[in-house]
């Protein structure tokens, strides 16, 4: 019998988990700490082993194979990385009996998942869980993703009372972590987020890589936060943190393994030349940047550069979380010509062909010029261009030109 918490906000990954658990023997849910992985996975499990509890971990360290047999299946193995040997036990159990719905694993680090000797290869399928979106908070998780609705040329609606610019800033600073988003007041929320950053940069990072200097790692993360949603040079981050390139690469990998930063690769096409190959760097949650830099809503409203970065990071977080919804499994990219002559904030590519291109503007009344790079891309790639979306902070949607529409950001959750 599945465990059903009395009050639960359904997440986008619930549908994927339901399908995978019904057909596969083992599924692993990964994602940032405190994103809600345990709460969600527990709904699909009959028994739960909390390996971050010393008493339970001790039993699994002593004999993981015997410990697994004590639980009703599907078994949720929460924080599996605390007892890595449990993966070997899961492998052996699946090799002996590959019937579906046996194991669900959750963890907040990516450690060892890419190793050639990782025992989960061919046996454990991974599902990534992102932070909670506004759409999830509103309980609107069923149906197609925004990208798929856009490619289908549906009439995209807008909520009855769309936010203004300050409202969008407030929504971004609520964060996508369920605890501050659903349960904490606006007064307590910043303290929780500052504590989260502190935990990540000290305890979690040091446990994963004991040789790292917390002070330099903090400076690197702050520089990352200042440059979120940008194609920032490595040299900029190196100077800000006072580190060399090798250390910077290690820090970025460490923060990626902790699921707090992400990179969106550059898009390429044989119809376009002289494109930048650099990735765009993002924090996975814009509120983490505000916490790391000790910035409140008024600070973003006074600085246009920070404001634009906050809004783009917020929009990308909303879109990224929806990717598992669709059958097309869109991939996210960005586009930038060398020397920055033309740039498109975000591109979603479906099935290796159709694309939806996005621009995000902190502008309540953008004109056609704000969409000129979308129009340029449409004209260059022709029928591959399914639609362009100019996100803005005003209240009304309107057609800009052929296959390009201007939408309030809140259309993402309407």
Secondary structure, DSSP 8 states (H G I E B T S, - for coil): -----SS----THHHHHHHHHHH-SEEEEEESTTSSHHHHHHTT-SEEEETTSHHHHHHHHH-HHHHHTTS-SSEEEETGGGGTHHHHHHHHHHHH---SS-EEEEES--TTTT-TT-TTTTT-EEEEE----HHHHTT--SS--HHHHHHTT------TT---HHHHHHHHHH-S-HIIIII--HHHHHHHHHHHHHHIIIIIHHHH-TT--HHHHHHHHHHHHHTTTB---HHHHHHHHT--HHHHHHHHHHHHHTTSEEEE-B---TT--SB----EEEESSHHHHHHHHT--HHHHHT-HHHHHHHHHHHHHHHHHHHGGGSTT--EEEEEEBGGGSSEEEEEEEETTTEEEEEEE-S-SS--GGGGHHHHHHHHHHGGGEEEEEEEESSS--EEEETTEEEEEGGGGG-
